Amino acid sequence: MFEGNTLQTTLTVLALLIYLFLVHKAVPKLGDIMQNSRLKERSFNQASFSALLIIRIFFIAILLFIWGVDFNSLLIVGSSAIALLGVALFASWSILSNVTAFFILLFSKSFRRGNFIRIVNLDNFVEGYISDINLINTTLITEQRELLIYPNNLLVTQPIIVNPKSHIMTVGKTTDLFVKAKPIRMKRNIR
């Protein structure tokens, strides 16, 4: 009676063991990384929820594949869902990039709560202390105690100076940062 399903049962048990390993070992590692980066508990909850959701979706997809669910009927439903999702993502692509950037920043050792950063954006700059990192944005506190809410995708794509030697204590143009440099004279040793 069960002889025809032994391969599927074995693969299901193997997939379940991998799922349990990921849930009980990988997600707590995420918690250790969060503690090292000194982020708030809410950020950990958002990161663990997102990681668990991704793991569960992959687990369900693997189970459907193992048990031979007719993908032809699922293909019609799936393609319709992907078309709707594509329209929704096209309208809000930046939200997805912010969530992806959240995980990149989460694993970055130099991007921790309490660090002072300067974000250089072409002719402008912003600087402040990292107060909180959320799924969509990061909160910075300036020297004047102003709150700056900066999108995560911009933090990943723009140059950032972590703990600069001097604090400018403002938001402004980068041309204000530079003083005219004296030309350097090179000595040539020609023999």
N, C-alpha and C positions, 0 to 999 in steps of 0.2 A: 504494500500500500504506500509506504513512504520511500521506497527505493528510488523512484524517479526524481524525488526532490532532495536527495542527499547533497548533491552539489550546491543547490540553491540554499539549503539549510546551512551548510558549512560556510558558504560565502556570506550569508546573513549574519551568522555568529561572528565571523571574522570582521565584518563591517561594524557590528555592534561593539566589539572589543576596541576597534580603532576609534569609534565614536566616544566610548567611555574614557579611553586614554586621553583624547583631545579635550574632553570636557573637564576631566579631573586633574590633568597635568598641564595642559597648554594654557588654559584660562587662568589658573592660579599664577603661572609664570608672568602673565600679563599684569596681574596684581603686584607682583614683585617689581616689575618695571615701573609701574605707576608710583609705588612707594619711593623708589630711587629718584624719580623725577619730581617728587614733592608736590604732585598735583592733588586737587581736591577729590573727595570721595565720589562726587557726582560725575566727574570725568571718568573715573574707574567704572562706575555703573554703566555709563554710556558705551564705553569701549567693550566691556564684557558682554553687554546685551548685543552689540553689533557682531562680535566674534561668535557668540553662541547662535545667533540667527543664521550666519553664513554656514557654520558647521552643520546645523540642523537641515538647512536646505540641501546641502551636498549629500548628507546622509539619506534623506528621503529620495533624492534623485538616484543614488546608488542602489537603494532597495528596489525602486521601480525597475531599474535596469536588470538587477539580479533576477527578479521574479517574472521577467518577460512581459511587462505590461505593454499592451499594443500601442506603440508610439505613433502609429498612423492617425489614430483618433486624437491622441494627445497633441499631435503636430498641428492640427487645425486650431485647437484651443490655444496651444502655446504660441503659434504665429500671430494669432489675434491679440493675445496678451502682450507679446513683444512689440507689435505695432502700436498698441496703446501706450505701452511703457516708453517706446521710442519717442513718441510725440510728447509725453510728459517730461522725459529727460531732456529733450531738445529745448523745451521751454525753461527747464531749471537745471541745466548742465552744471552750473556753478555750485549747486548744492551738493551734487555728487563729488565734484572735485574738492570741495571743502571737507567732506567726510573722509575722502582718501587722504587729503593733506593732514587731517587730524591724526591718523595712524602713523604717518611719516614723522610728524612732530613728536608723537608719543614715544617713538623709538629713538629719537635723536637725543644724544647725551648732553649736548650743549644747550638744548632748549628746555630749561627747567623753570619751575615756578620760583620767582625771586631774582632771577637773572636780569640784568639790565641790558637791553638791546637797542641798537639803532638800525632802523630799516631805511635803506637808501633806495629811493624810487626816482630815477632819472634826475630831475632838478630839485626834488623835495626829499625831506627826511622826516622820520618820526622816531622818537625814542621814549623809552619808559621801562618800567619793571614789569615782568610777566606776572600777572595776578591770577589768571585762570585760563585754562584751555578747554573749550567746549567742542562739540562735534562740528559746528559751523564756523565759529570765530574764536579769537583769543582776545582777552581783555588785558590791556596795558594800563599802568598807572604812571603818569608823568611826574616829574619833580614838583609840579605845582598842584598835585593831587587831582588832576583831571583824568577821567576814564576814557580810554581810547579802545574802541571795539574794532578789531582788525580781522578781515576774513583769512581763514587758514590757507586757502590756495595762494593768496598773495604772499604769505610768509614763506611758502615753499619756493615760489618763483622769483623772489627778489633778493638781492644781496642783503645780508644781515651781519652787523658787527655785534658780537656778543661781548659784553663787559668791556666797552671801549675805555681807553685811558682817561679821556676827559668827557664829562657830561656837558652838553650844550644847554640842557634844561629848557628846551622849547621845541616847537614844531615849525619848520620853515624851509627855506631854500638852501640847497647845498652850496650855492655860491657864497653864502655867508660863512661857510665853514673854512674856506681856504684863504690863506694869506699869500700874497705874491711871494713866490719862492725865488731865492737867489740862484743864478745859474751856477752850475758846478763846473769848475775848470779841471779838465783832465790833464795830467802830466803824462807825457809820452816818453818812454825810455827807448830811444832809437839808438842802436849801436852799429 
